[in-house]
Structures are given as structure tokens and as C-alpha cells.
Amino acid sequence: MALVQALSETRRYWLPVAAAALCLLATSFGPPPLIAYVLIMAAFGFCFDAATAWLARAGGTGGMHDYKQ
């Protein structure tokens, strides 16, 4: 039960990473260049989305509240 709960809480991070992996896998099968380009750019976008969501959830990463002047 704890594993299912952990997976459902973190699906915001692993779903975009899995989508990026599927895009790159589909690219490896040799589609036309334009389709390959779109799939690679989508993979970068999915990774960027997962990384920014992960960083947004991390605490203590700094910001206006931590570093007042």
C-alpha cells in the first residue's frame, strides 16, 4: 500500500520522465527527420517539466523570502 501511495504522490515527476523516454525510444526506430526532431524536442520539454516541478517542490532552494535585502 505504501508503494502505491508513493507512486501516486510522485507521478507528477515520473510521468513526464516516462513520456520523455517513450519519445526517445520512438525516435530510435528511425522516423522521418521532421518527426524525429519533434519527438526529441518533446522529450526535452518533458524532462524540463519534470525538473522544474521537482525543484518547485523542494524546500529551502532560496528565493525572495530567504534572501531579503
MMTF fields as JSON, N, C-alpha, C and O atoms, coordinates in Angstrom:
{
  "mmtfVersion": "1.0.0",
  "mmtfProducer": "UNKNOWN",
  "numBonds": 275,
  "numAtoms": 276,
  "numGroups": 69,
  "numChains": 1,
  "numModels": 1,
  "chainsPerModel": [1],
  "groupsPerChain": [69],
  "chainIdList": ["A"],
  "bondAtomList": [4, 2, 8, 6, 12, 10, 16, 14, 20, 18, 24, 22, 28, 26, 32, 30, 36, 34, 40, 38, 44, 42, 48, 46, 52, 50, 56, 54, 60, 58, 64, 62, 68, 66, 72, 70, 76, 74, 80, 78, 84, 82, 88, 86, 92, 90, 96, 94, 100, 98, 104, 102, 108, 106, 112, 110, 116, 114, 120, 118, 124, 122, 128, 126, 132, 130, 136, 134, 140, 138, 144, 142, 148, 146, 152, 150, 156, 154, 160, 158, 164, 162, 168, 166, 172, 170, 176, 174, 180, 178, 184, 182, 188, 186, 192, 190, 196, 194, 200, 198, 204, 202, 208, 206, 212, 210, 216, 214, 220, 218, 224, 222, 228, 226, 232, 230, 236, 234, 240, 238, 244, 242, 248, 246, 252, 250, 256, 254, 260, 258, 264, 262, 268, 266, 272, 270],
  "bondOrderList": [1, 1, 1, 1, 1, 1, 1, 1, 1, 1, 1, 1, 1, 1, 1, 1, 1, 1, 1, 1, 1, 1, 1, 1, 1, 1, 1, 1, 1, 1, 1, 1, 1, 1, 1, 1, 1, 1, 1, 1, 1, 1, 1, 1, 1, 1, 1, 1, 1, 1, 1, 1, 1, 1, 1, 1, 1, 1, 1, 1, 1, 1, 1, 1, 1, 1, 1, 1],
  "groupList": [{"groupName": "MET", "atomNameList": ["N", "CA", "C", "O"], "elementList": ["N", "C", "C", "O"], "formalChargeList": [0, 0, 0, 0], "bondAtomList": [1, 0, 2, 1, 3, 2], "bondOrderList": [1, 1, 2], "singleLetterCode": "M", "chemCompType": "L-PEPTIDE LINKING"}, {"groupName": "ALA", "atomNameList": ["N", "CA", "C", "O"], "elementList": ["N", "C", "C", "O"], "formalChargeList": [0, 0, 0, 0], "bondAtomList": [1, 0, 2, 1, 3, 2], "bondOrderList": [1, 1, 2], "singleLetterCode": "A", "chemCompType": "L-PEPTIDE LINKING"}, {"groupName": "LEU", "atomNameList": ["N", "CA", "C", "O"], "elementList": ["N", "C", "C", "O"], "formalChargeList": [0, 0, 0, 0], "bondAtomList": [1, 0, 2, 1, 3, 2], "bondOrderList": [1, 1, 2], "singleLetterCode": "L", "chemCompType": "L-PEPTIDE LINKING"}, {"groupName": "VAL", "atomNameList": ["N", "CA", "C", "O"], "elementList": ["N", "C", "C", "O"], "formalChargeList": [0, 0, 0, 0], "bondAtomList": [1, 0, 2, 1, 3, 2], "bondOrderList": [1, 1, 2], "singleLetterCode": "V", "chemCompType": "L-PEPTIDE LINKING"}, {"groupName": "GLN", "atomNameList": ["N", "CA", "C", "O"], "elementList": ["N", "C", "C", "O"], "formalChargeList": [0, 0, 0, 0], "bondAtomList": [1, 0, 2, 1, 3, 2], "bondOrderList": [1, 1, 2], "singleLetterCode": "Q", "chemCompType": "L-PEPTIDE LINKING"}, {"groupName": "SER", "atomNameList": ["N", "CA", "C", "O"], "elementList": ["N", "C", "C", "O"], "formalChargeList": [0, 0, 0, 0], "bondAtomList": [1, 0, 2, 1, 3, 2], "bondOrderList": [1, 1, 2], "singleLetterCode": "S", "chemCompType": "L-PEPTIDE LINKING"}, {"groupName": "GLU", "atomNameList": ["N", "CA", "C", "O"], "elementList": ["N", "C", "C", "O"], "formalChargeList": [0, 0, 0, 0], "bondAtomList": [1, 0, 2, 1, 3, 2], "bondOrderList": [1, 1, 2], "singleLetterCode": "E", "chemCompType": "L-PEPTIDE LINKING"}, {"groupName": "THR", "atomNameList": ["N", "CA", "C", "O"], "elementList": ["N", "C", "C", "O"], "formalChargeList": [0, 0, 0, 0], "bondAtomList": [1, 0, 2, 1, 3, 2], "bondOrderList": [1, 1, 2], "singleLetterCode": "T", "chemCompType": "L-PEPTIDE LINKING"}, {"groupName": "ARG", "atomNameList": ["N", "CA", "C", "O"], "elementList": ["N", "C", "C", "O"], "formalChargeList": [0, 0, 0, 0], "bondAtomList": [1, 0, 2, 1, 3, 2], "bondOrderList": [1, 1, 2], "singleLetterCode": "R", "chemCompType": "L-PEPTIDE LINKING"}, {"groupName": "TYR", "atomNameList": ["N", "CA", "C", "O"], "elementList": ["N", "C", "C", "O"], "formalChargeList": [0, 0, 0, 0], "bondAtomList": [1, 0, 2, 1, 3, 2], "bondOrderList": [1, 1, 2], "singleLetterCode": "Y", "chemCompType": "L-PEPTIDE LINKING"}, {"groupName": "TRP", "atomNameList": ["N", "CA", "C", "O"], "elementList": ["N", "C", "C", "O"], "formalChargeList": [0, 0, 0, 0], "bondAtomList": [1, 0, 2, 1, 3, 2], "bondOrderList": [1, 1, 2], "singleLetterCode": "W", "chemCompType": "L-PEPTIDE LINKING"}, {"groupName": "PRO", "atomNameList": ["N", "CA", "C", "O"], "elementList": ["N", "C", "C", "O"], "formalChargeList": [0, 0, 0, 0], "bondAtomList": [1, 0, 2, 1, 3, 2], "bondOrderList": [1, 1, 2], "singleLetterCode": "P", "chemCompType": "L-PEPTIDE LINKING"}, {"groupName": "CYS", "atomNameList": ["N", "CA", "C", "O"], "elementList": ["N", "C", "C", "O"], "formalChargeList": [0, 0, 0, 0], "bondAtomList": [1, 0, 2, 1, 3, 2], "bondOrderList": [1, 1, 2], "singleLetterCode": "C", "chemCompType": "L-PEPTIDE LINKING"}, {"groupName": "PHE", "atomNameList": ["N", "CA", "C", "O"], "elementList": ["N", "C", "C", "O"], "formalChargeList": [0, 0, 0, 0], "bondAtomList": [1, 0, 2, 1, 3, 2], "bondOrderList": [1, 1, 2], "singleLetterCode": "F", "chemCompType": "L-PEPTIDE LINKING"}, {"groupName": "GLY", "atomNameList": ["N", "CA", "C", "O"], "elementList": ["N", "C", "C", "O"], "formalChargeList": [0, 0, 0, 0], "bondAtomList": [1, 0, 2, 1, 3, 2], "bondOrderList": [1, 1, 2], "singleLetterCode": "G", "chemCompType": "PEPTIDE LINKING"}, {"groupName": "ILE", "atomNameList": ["N", "CA", "C", "O"], "elementList": ["N", "C", "C", "O"], "formalChargeList": [0, 0, 0, 0], "bondAtomList": [1, 0, 2, 1, 3, 2], "bondOrderList": [1, 1, 2], "singleLetterCode": "I", "chemCompType": "L-PEPTIDE LINKING"}, {"groupName": "ASP", "atomNameList": ["N", "CA", "C", "O"], "elementList": ["N", "C", "C", "O"], "formalChargeList": [0, 0, 0, 0], "bondAtomList": [1, 0, 2, 1, 3, 2], "bondOrderList": [1, 1, 2], "singleLetterCode": "D", "chemCompType": "L-PEPTIDE LINKING"}, {"groupName": "HIS", "atomNameList": ["N", "CA", "C", "O"], "elementList": ["N", "C", "C", "O"], "formalChargeList": [0, 0, 0, 0], "bondAtomList": [1, 0, 2, 1, 3, 2], "bondOrderList": [1, 1, 2], "singleLetterCode": "H", "chemCompType": "L-PEPTIDE LINKING"}, {"groupName": "LYS", "atomNameList": ["N", "CA", "C", "O"], "elementList": ["N", "C", "C", "O"], "formalChargeList": [0, 0, 0, 0], "bondAtomList": [1, 0, 2, 1, 3, 2], "bondOrderList": [1, 1, 2], "singleLetterCode": "K", "chemCompType": "L-PEPTIDE LINKING"}],
  "groupTypeList": [0, 1, 2, 3, 4, 1, 2, 5, 6, 7, 8, 8, 9, 10, 2, 11, 3, 1, 1, 1, 1, 2, 12, 2, 2, 1, 7, 5, 13, 14, 11, 11, 11, 2, 15, 1, 9, 3, 2, 15, 0, 1, 1, 13, 14, 13, 12, 13, 16, 1, 1, 7, 1, 10, 2, 1, 8, 1, 14, 14, 7, 14, 14, 0, 17, 16, 9, 18, 4],
  "groupIdList": [1, 2, 3, 4, 5, 6, 7, 8, 9, 10, 11, 12, 13, 14, 15, 16, 17, 18, 19, 20, 21, 22, 23, 24, 25, 26, 27, 28, 29, 30, 31, 32, 33, 34, 35, 36, 37, 38, 39, 40, 41, 42, 43, 44, 45, 46, 47, 48, 49, 50, 51, 52, 53, 54, 55, 56, 57, 58, 59, 60, 61, 62, 63, 64, 65, 66, 67, 68, 69],
  "secStructList": [7, 2, 2, 2, 2, 2, 2, 2, 2, 1, 2, 2, 2, 2, 2, 2, 2, 2, 2, 2, 2, 2, 2, 2, 2, 2, 2, 6, 6, 7, 7, 7, 2, 2, 2, 2, 2, 2, 2, 2, 2, 2, 2, 2, 2, 2, 2, 2, 2, 2, 2, 2, 2, 2, 2, 2, 2, 1, 1, 7, 7, 7, 7, 6, 6, 6, 1, 7, 7],
  "xCoordList": [0.825, 0.0, 0.869, 0.539, 1.972, 2.843, 3.492, 3.719, 3.788, 4.386, 3.407, 3.791, 2.155, 1.142, 0.957, 0.817, 0.956, 0.806, 2.005, 1.841, 3.196, 4.4, 4.4, 4.792, 3.964, 3.912, 2.863, 3.085, 1.73, 0.695, 1.082, 0.677, 1.855, 2.283, 3.369, 3.475, 4.16, 5.274, 5.007, 5.929, 3.782, 3.509, 3.705, 3.88, 3.678, 3.938, 5.369, 5.665, 6.251, 7.648, 7.959, 8.644, 7.476, 7.892, 7.085, 7.563, 5.875, 5.123, 5.79, 5.921, 6.22, 6.933, 8.256, 8.639, 8.95, 10.202, 9.923, 10.669, 8.852, 8.479, 8.05, 8.362, 7.336, 6.946, 8.175, 8.225, 9.165, 10.405, 11.129, 11.649, 11.157, 11.807, 11.077, 11.717, 9.754, 8.997, 9.242, 9.326, 9.356, 9.666, 11.029, 11.185, 12.01, 13.341, 13.383, 14.105, 12.611, 12.527, 11.89, 12.352, 10.84, 10.189, 11.127, 11.092, 11.961, 12.925, 13.975, 14.482, 14.293, 15.334, 14.889, 15.724, 13.602, 13.119, 13.257, 12.902, 13.773, 14.067, 12.91, 12.664, 12.192, 11.137, 11.755, 12.964, 10.96, 11.492, 12.113, 11.745, 13.039, 13.772, 12.897, 13.175, 11.858, 10.997, 10.278, 10.161, 9.807, 9.139, 10.143, 9.822, 11.347, 12.385, 12.707, 12.871, 12.799, 13.071, 11.968, 12.254, 10.722, 9.592, 9.618, 9.365, 9.918, 9.964, 11.102, 10.934, 12.249, 13.372, 13.069, 13.376, 12.472, 12.108, 11.039, 11.06, 10.113, 9.103, 9.755, 9.359, 10.745, 11.451, 12.163, 12.119, 12.823, 13.454, 12.416, 12.654, 11.283, 10.221, 9.696, 9.472, 9.498, 9.027, 10.048, 9.675, 11.325, 12.362, 12.416, 12.564, 12.296, 12.295, 11.093, 11.213, 9.942, 8.738, 8.923, 8.566, 9.468, 9.683, 10.704, 10.53, 11.758, 12.794, 12.288, 12.584, 11.533, 11.028, 9.962, 9.869, 9.162, 8.185, 8.878, 8.441, 9.951, 10.71, 11.368, 11.34, 11.954, 12.59, 11.58, 11.885, 10.39, 9.368, 8.915, 8.526, 8.963, 8.527, 9.625, 9.34, 10.871, 11.986, 11.949, 11.693, 12.196, 12.208, 13.601, 14.589, 13.682, 14.971, 15.846, 17.071, 15.244, 16.056, 16.341, 16.887, 15.984, 16.233, 15.059, 14.092, 15.15, 14.088, 13.956, 14.807, 12.912, 12.729, 12.536, 12.926, 11.945, 11.709, 12.977, 13.111, 13.893, 15.128, 16.222, 17.037, 16.252, 17.366, 16.877, 17.003, 16.327, 15.855, 17.045, 18.044, 16.924, 17.992, 17.539, 18.307],
  "yCoordList": [-1.195, 0.0, 1.259, 2.253, 1.202, 2.373, 2.645, 3.801, 1.599, 1.775, 2.457, 3.344, 2.044, 2.651, 4.117, 4.966, 4.417, 5.801, 6.646, 7.789, 6.094, 6.819, 7.076, 8.153, 6.092, 6.284, 7.311, 8.099, 7.315, 8.281, 9.689, 10.65, 9.839, 11.164, 11.727, 12.943, 10.874, 11.335, 11.207, 11.362, 10.931, 10.766, 12.065, 12.04, 13.19, 14.479, 14.543, 15.34, 13.714, 13.711, 12.565, 12.768, 11.381, 10.242, 10.096, 9.469, 10.652, 10.563, 11.363, 10.837, 12.616, 13.305, 12.635, 12.631, 12.074, 11.383, 10.133, 9.826, 9.419, 8.238, 8.645, 7.952, 9.767, 10.249, 10.636, 10.381, 11.251, 11.6, 10.339, 10.297, 9.324, 8.072, 7.431, 6.884, 7.494, 6.94, 7.734, 7.156, 9.056, 9.866, 9.497, 9.359, 9.34, 8.984, 7.559, 7.282, 6.669, 5.307, 5.308, 4.612, 6.084, 6.163, 6.771, 6.394, 7.706, 8.318, 7.31, 7.395, 6.367, 5.399, 4.412, 3.699, 4.357, 3.442, 4.0, 3.335, 5.225, 5.786, 6.437, 6.121, 7.336, 8.056, 9.107, 9.331, 9.739, 10.817, 11.931, 12.096, 12.68, 13.673, 14.694, 15.04, 15.182, 16.178, 15.584, 16.238, 14.368, 13.691, 13.418, 13.571, 13.018, 12.778, 14.062, 14.048, 15.173, 16.459, 16.82, 17.256, 16.64, 16.957, 16.063, 16.537, 14.789, 13.871, 14.218, 14.144, 14.593, 14.962, 16.243, 16.342, 17.225, 18.472, 18.217, 18.84, 17.314, 16.959, 16.28, 16.518, 15.442, 14.777, 15.797, 15.694, 16.787, 17.844, 18.612, 18.945, 18.887, 19.596, 18.804, 19.363, 17.504, 16.669, 16.62, 16.682, 16.509, 16.499, 17.829, 17.864, 18.922, 20.246, 20.407, 20.982, 19.904, 19.973, 19.19, 19.676, 18.001, 17.185, 17.837, 17.829, 18.395, 19.01, 20.256, 20.458, 21.091, 22.297, 21.97, 22.655, 20.945, 20.537, 19.989, 20.233, 19.254, 18.711, 19.827, 19.806, 20.794, 21.909, 22.793, 23.343, 22.937, 23.752, 23.134, 23.848, 21.839, 21.16, 21.119, 20.988, 21.231, 21.169, 22.393, 23.51, 22.179, 23.278, 23.831, 23.122, 25.082, 25.701, 25.932, 25.893, 26.176, 26.424, 27.904, 28.31, 28.695, 30.128, 30.85, 30.23, 32.128, 32.921, 34.246, 34.603, 34.958, 36.288, 36.26, 37.196, 35.201, 35.123, 34.791, 35.182, 34.096, 33.694, 34.737, 34.86, 35.488, 36.404, 37.845, 38.453, 38.362, 39.758, 40.695, 40.388, 41.837, 42.83, 44.052, 45.001],
  "zCoordList": [0.0, 0.0, 0.0, -0.646, 0.727, 0.797, -0.564, -0.919, -1.317, -2.636, -3.589, -4.35, -3.546, -4.411, -4.046, -4.927, -2.758, -2.321, -2.746, -3.174, -2.63, -3.036, -4.545, -4.993, -5.321, -6.771, -7.163, -8.083, -6.484, -6.837, -6.423, -7.077, -5.354, -4.931, -5.837, -5.991, -6.426, -7.253, -8.747, -9.547, -9.137, -10.567, -11.335, -12.553, -10.648, -11.292, -11.824, -12.715, -11.286, -11.705, -12.659, -13.662, -12.367, -13.189, -14.468, -15.413, -14.535, -15.793, -16.918, -18.024, -16.684, -17.774, -18.146, -19.316, -17.168, -17.475, -18.315, -19.245, -17.984, -18.774, -20.187, -21.155, -20.304, -21.63, -22.453, -23.657, -21.803, -22.499, -22.978, -24.093, -22.132, -22.526, -23.71, -24.609, -23.716, -24.843, -26.126, -27.21, -26.002, -27.188, -27.758, -28.971, -26.883, -27.362, -27.921, -28.878, -27.321, -27.845, -29.235, -30.139, -29.392, -30.703, -31.738, -32.91, -31.312, -32.228, -32.685, -33.803, -31.824, -32.175, -33.252, -33.809, -33.554, -34.59, -35.997, -36.97, -36.109, -37.421, -38.143, -39.307, -37.492, -38.228, -39.156, -39.109, -39.976, -40.824, -39.964, -38.8, -40.531, -39.733, -39.022, -37.874, -39.665, -39.018, -37.805, -36.768, -37.934, -36.814, -35.701, -34.523, -36.066, -35.059, -34.309, -33.089, -35.035, -34.398, -33.406, -32.291, -33.803, -32.92, -31.681, -30.574, -31.854, -30.716, -29.755, -28.538, -30.298, -29.431, -28.673, -27.485, -29.338, -28.649, -27.587, -26.526, -27.863, -26.863, -25.659, -24.518, -25.913, -24.82, -23.938, -22.712, -24.558, -23.765, -22.948, -21.787, -23.553, -22.842, -21.659, -20.585, -21.847, -20.746, -19.613, -18.441, -19.95, -18.905, -18.178, -16.956, -18.915, -18.296, -17.369, -16.287, -17.791, -16.961, -15.674, -14.6, -15.76, -14.559, -13.63, -12.411, -14.196, -13.365, -12.66, -11.482, -13.353, -12.705, -11.667, -10.649, -11.901, -10.894, -9.654, -8.529, -9.867, -8.742, -7.944, -6.713, -8.625, -7.933, -7.218, -6.16, -7.773, -7.128, -5.814, -4.89, -5.732, -4.511, -3.452, -2.261, -3.882, -2.945, -2.024, -2.473, -0.783, 0.171, 0.346, 0.156, 0.704, 1.001, -0.205, -0.091, -1.374, -2.557, -2.739, -3.765, -1.774, -1.862, -2.48, -2.922, -2.504, -3.076, -2.348, -1.534, -2.636, -2.064, -0.549, 0.149, -0.053, 1.402, 2.163, 3.323, 1.56, 2.235, 2.147, 3.061, 1.062, 0.836, 0.685, -0.378, 1.752, 1.718, 1.815, 2.464, 1.162, 1.223, 1.993, 2.152]
}
